[in-house]
Amino acid sequence: MNHLPEPTRVVRLPDGTHTYTDQLPETYGGPQIVHQHIHQAAPDRTVQRLALGSGVGAGAVAAGVYFGPLLVGVLTAIAANIAMLAFLALILGWGLHTVVKSIGSPSGTAAVKNVRNARRKRR
């Protein structure tokens, strides 16, 4: 019988590239330790690392990750409502002032001046 040579095998690496099995790099079997300081972590991970480092459980960290952005959204909505109410109060105050000013008569203006003059004389 004829013995055919074994076909070359191609594998796909985790990064998506293809290579021959006889050209694969040797794997490193040692531990992979990531040495990263707290201040080098991404901002969204810093709080988690501080919490886990201080002994807080993973459940508390997960709750903070979930409720943190939720709290920011709620506070933003409350601030927007308060700003809208303040703007509405400003517009209503301006409208009231304009109406009272336009309705006022010259006798009302004279009365205000008389009151002011009387206060100045008391001092």
C-alpha positions as CSV (number, residue, x, y, z in Angstrom):
1,M,0.0,0.0,0.0
2,N,1.0,3.5,-0.6
3,H,1.5,5.7,2.4
4,L,0.5,9.2,1.8
5,P,2.1,12.0,3.8
6,E,0.0,13.3,6.6
7,P,-1.9,16.5,5.5
8,T,-0.8,19.7,7.1
9,R,-3.3,20.9,9.6
10,V,-4.4,24.5,9.9
11,V,-5.8,25.9,13.1
12,R,-7.4,29.2,13.9
13,L,-5.8,31.2,16.8
14,P,-7.8,33.2,19.4
15,D,-6.9,36.4,17.6
16,G,-8.6,35.2,14.4
17,T,-5.5,34.4,12.4
18,H,-4.7,31.0,10.9
19,T,-1.5,29.1,11.2
20,Y,-0.1,25.6,10.6
21,T,0.1,23.3,13.6
22,D,3.8,22.7,13.1
23,Q,4.4,26.4,13.5
24,L,2.5,27.1,16.7
25,P,4.3,29.0,19.4
26,E,5.1,27.2,22.5
27,T,2.6,27.8,25.2
28,Y,3.7,29.3,28.5
29,G,2.2,27.3,31.4
30,G,3.2,29.6,34.2
31,P,0.8,31.9,36.1
32,Q,-0.2,35.2,34.5
33,I,-0.1,37.8,37.2
34,V,-1.5,41.2,36.3
35,H,0.2,43.9,38.4
36,Q,-2.0,47.0,38.2
37,H,-2.2,49.8,40.7
38,I,-5.6,51.3,41.7
39,H,-4.8,54.6,40.0
40,Q,-4.0,52.9,36.7
41,A,-7.4,51.1,36.5
42,A,-10.2,52.4,34.4
43,P,-12.4,54.9,36.3
44,D,-15.4,52.5,36.3
45,R,-13.2,49.8,37.8
46,T,-11.4,51.9,40.5
47,V,-14.4,51.8,42.9
48,Q,-14.8,48.1,42.4
49,R,-11.2,47.4,43.2
50,L,-11.2,49.6,46.2
51,A,-14.4,47.9,47.5
52,L,-13.0,44.4,46.9
53,G,-9.7,45.3,48.5
54,S,-11.4,46.6,51.6
55,G,-13.2,43.3,52.1
56,V,-16.6,44.2,50.7
57,G,-18.2,41.2,49.1
58,A,-18.8,40.8,45.4
59,G,-22.5,41.3,45.9
60,A,-22.0,44.8,47.2
61,V,-19.7,45.6,44.3
62,A,-22.2,44.3,41.8
63,A,-24.9,46.4,43.5
64,G,-22.7,49.4,43.3
65,V,-22.0,48.8,39.6
66,Y,-25.8,48.4,39.0
67,F,-27.2,51.2,41.2
68,G,-24.4,53.7,40.6
69,P,-25.4,54.7,37.1
70,L,-29.1,54.4,38.1
71,L,-28.6,56.9,40.9
72,V,-26.8,59.3,38.6
73,G,-29.7,59.1,36.2
74,V,-32.3,59.7,38.9
75,L,-30.4,62.7,40.3
76,T,-30.1,64.2,36.8
77,A,-33.8,63.8,36.3
78,I,-34.5,65.5,39.7
79,A,-32.2,68.3,38.8
80,A,-33.8,68.8,35.4
81,N,-37.3,69.0,37.1
82,I,-36.1,71.5,39.7
83,A,-34.5,73.6,36.9
84,M,-37.7,73.5,34.9
85,L,-39.8,74.6,38.0
86,A,-37.3,77.5,38.6
87,F,-37.7,78.6,35.0
88,L,-41.4,78.4,35.3
89,A,-41.4,80.5,38.5
90,L,-39.2,83.1,36.8
91,I,-41.5,83.4,33.8
92,L,-44.6,83.6,36.1
93,G,-43.0,86.2,38.3
94,W,-42.0,88.3,35.2
95,G,-45.5,88.0,33.8
96,L,-47.1,89.0,37.1
97,H,-44.7,92.0,37.4
98,T,-45.5,93.1,33.9
99,V,-49.3,92.8,34.4
100,V,-49.2,94.7,37.7
101,K,-46.9,97.4,36.2
102,S,-49.2,97.9,33.2
103,I,-52.4,98.0,35.3
104,G,-51.0,100.4,37.9
105,S,-52.3,103.9,37.8
106,P,-50.6,107.2,38.4
107,S,-52.3,107.5,41.8
108,G,-50.7,104.2,42.8
109,T,-47.3,105.5,41.8
110,A,-47.9,108.7,43.8
111,A,-48.9,106.6,46.8
112,V,-45.7,104.6,46.6
113,K,-43.7,107.8,46.5
114,N,-45.6,109.2,49.5
115,V,-44.8,106.1,51.5
116,R,-41.1,106.3,50.5
117,N,-40.9,109.9,51.5
118,A,-42.6,109.3,54.8
119,R,-40.0,106.5,55.6
120,R,-37.1,108.9,54.7
121,K,-38.4,111.6,57.0
122,R,-38.6,109.1,60.0
123,R,-34.9,108.3,59.7
